[in-house]
Amino acid sequence: MVTTNQVSPNKSSFVEDGRSSASVKSALRVLLIIEVLADEQDGLTFVQICERLNLPKSSAYALLQTMKERGHLDLDKSGRY
C-alpha cells in the first residue's frame, strides 16, 4: 500500500560545526532510501521514492544507480525497487 506520507531529511542533521557536508547528506539520503523501501512490501518506483523523500530526481537517480550497481537494490520488470 502506498501512502502519501513523506519522509524529509532533517536539515540540522546535515550540519556539523555550522557547515553542510555533502558526504554526510548523501549517506543520510541512502539510509532514508533504504528505510522507505523497507516499509513497502511491493517496492516503490523511482518517482514514488523521489516524492516520498522530496529528493531531486538527479540526486535520487545517482544514489539508486550506485546502490543497484553495488548489489544493494534490485529493479524489477515493473520498475519497482
N, C-alpha and C positions, 0 to 999 in steps of 0.2 A: 504494500500500500504506500502510495506517495502522499506525503503531507506537504503543507505549504510552509512549514517552519523552516527558517533559515538559520544556519549557524554562522555567526560572524566572528572572525578573529578579534580579540580584544586588542586594540591598538597599543594599550600600555604594555602588552606582552612583548611587543617588538622593540621596546626602548630599554636600553641598558646604559646607564651613565648619561642619559639625555640624548643618545644617538640611536638612530634606527640601524639595524643590522639586516642586510638583505639575506644573508645566510640563515639567520635565525627566523626571519619571516618565511623563507622557503621551507625550512624544517617544520614550522608550525602549520603551514598550508598542507604539506604532505600528511602530517598527522591528522589534520581535520578531514582530509580526503579519506583516509583510512577509516576514521570514526564514522563519517556519514555513510560510507559504503557498508560498514559492518552492521549498521542499523537497518539496512534494506536487503531483505532476503532475495528479492528478484533483481537486485542491482539497480544502477542508475545510468542514464545516458549522459553524454558529455554536457549537454545543455542543462540537464537537471542538476548535475554537480556544480556547474558554474552558478546557477540560480540559487541553489541551497547555500552555497558558501560565499556568494557575492564576489566571485573571483573574475578578474578579466579573462576573456577567452584565451588570449595568447599565453598568459601565465599558466592557466589550467591545462592547456594543451601540452606545454613543455613538461610540466610536472607529471601528467598522466602518461605521456610517452616515455619518460625516463623510468617511471615505475613499471610500465609494461615491459620495456626493454630489459630491465633488471630482474624480471620474473615475479614481481610483487603484485601485478594485476593481470587479468585476462580480459579481453574484449570478445563478447560472444557475437553470434551471427546477427542478432537483433540490435547490436550497437550498445549493449549494456556492459558496464564494468562490474 
